[in-house]
């Protein structure tokens, strides 16, 4: 075993040791920890902003794009935003404990209780708000957390983690509940992905290449998040005015996020009417159409590859289809299984679509942009799972737990 | 891509194609499929028994142990047992559909529905009853199934699968819902473990070496099952007569199964009284004790390795501990996280034990042998998960599903 791995394992052992008390703590104690961490963030504002300034300076030196620099930047208001978000999570219901209870004919009483998953590792990119966000969701759900942020935010993350640890200690927990590697090298990230037995779940939060690297290299359990090649399908009976509003929202309201739409399917019967309208509505978005689309409106040609592409940008591919069955077939082949919408007034089409589309979230007459823990009413989310096992769709606090069966008897043996 | 993998992928594609109808079928249609498969098994009894005779003959030629030959053997009564078990599963509640419904302040109505996981692969060893058992649970939960049984049962499994397919076709489904490789080579098994995108879940059912091989080689999602280094801890306030009965049951009623106990911990205060009793009660079981145990009763010495060992045999390791905190610490270090029991009359000890033991099932005053889908009231089980993600403990039909969110609006867009 090399030194990098040994060093990470030592940190995980510290976390696991500290985690024992956290796992059996009351919801109230965990909420107090969140409130103390929020206070500590605000109290340490000056140190955090100084550290952040170093990251910003380095980013500018390295010629990082303006939009990225903005994602990295903290100020008083943003820190207040982060600590207020932590206080909001503290107010959410406790995801641990409770659960069904039943008694078997032999008198055994079985209780299914929710318990923490254990040690959750998060590998993420530049945004320093993810640091506090991930810590807060993990601690609330009784899990320890191993944070590996991007190198661009190294100083900011170090300062934030230090403030959060201080808060934990103030509330009576050990600062060891939060761990982070000593550097942001690729080797460290790769080693973290293979700590079987020390990392109970790894969640990558970031772009496609990060997620691909985790899925390819990890031997610890992973939840894949955020791949979103989402579709909006406008069925021939649709209210076209509503359809245009929804398509515009799904594509243009925030094109860089995973629940933004990348592909528009339109029924042949309405293509001549609807495509010219949508071209106008999506002004500012580059359109790439199938052969039939190109015959109706003046847009570039889409390749088969376009239909598989998550642009995360002001680009959309368009395809004319022959009714809802073809739409469903096209989507199930090309989608990443995140979110898809049908716009229709035909109940039969809506029912067929929702039953047969194989994605985490399927919409009728609404924007795909709603796939989100807050919007679903979960209060918060650690990511949006596009896999089938354990969690699918927005992952809230409840998805950060596992179960334990507590069985109470009075001497029962098996016959 | 080599030929083995290509051949398996072709079979998975057939399964996925046939699976589309299954995934949206009614519970009644799936139950009818189970009943038709049960009938078909009985109708094909002669062919199945002829095939089984070939396997038995080969096993005897190869000098396979008597106990293994018995596990392999079918007869009229055993086939009736298998088909009756299928009818029982048909009568269980439908695990698909239903789920919570809620409405958001913006009017979006969200429905969380249970849907099939997809294509479930099972790699298992010699017992041919697993073939029908796995098919029946997968089809009931809307999943297609890829069966890779042991080479010892090749002819039996081929005949059973053929009968089950015939039943599926009779009930209006495609026989393609059940797939199996053309051979039982190791290469085929290994290829099956790496069919990302074609196998949605792989469940190994069998001994330690099979499970280890799957965990080491699989790139598809896996649920680890059946590793059971289970403990019984007799606390100083225990009813010693009850404790002796439970220890005997947990160790000796069926030592080869994963929920049998392998380790006995005894409080120091009662060790002088209890150990001589337990030596008599466990007659026929080889005992291996810690230093203190060896000072009290005449048994062999246990090594540290013994405390990590799942014997699956008439062997048990014994350790004297200094109260429930030490017992919990010892168990959490040495256990595989399957099932552990405390025998006690002290509520404080019981509460500490159930809260702090980190295993799928934790018992107070009952035998570990109850960790089982039937015994828990789930009606059936596909295995007992010792991992934390997706399912933990007995996996019933409900654990063979994932979720989909269906969201119905009237034009909502995100602001």
Interface residues (C-beta under 8 A of the other chain):
Chain A: X20 X23 X24 X102 X104 X108 X110 X115 X117 X118 X200 X201 X221 X239 X242 X245 X246 X248 X249 X250 X253 X350 X354 X355 X356 X358 X359 X360 X361 X362 X363 X364 X365 X366 X367 X369 X370 X371 X375 X376 X377 X387 X388 X389 X390 X392 X393 X402 X403 X404 X405 X406 X407 X408 X409 X410 X411 X412 X413 X414
Chain B: X20 X23 X24 X102 X104 X108 X110 X115 X117 X118 X200 X201 X221 X239 X242 X245 X246 X248 X249 X250 X253 X350 X354 X355 X356 X358 X359 X360 X361 X362 X363 X364 X365 X366 X367 X369 X370 X371 X375 X376 X377 X387 X388 X389 X390 X392 X393 X402 X403 X404 X405 X406 X407 X408 X409 X410 X411 X412 X413 X414
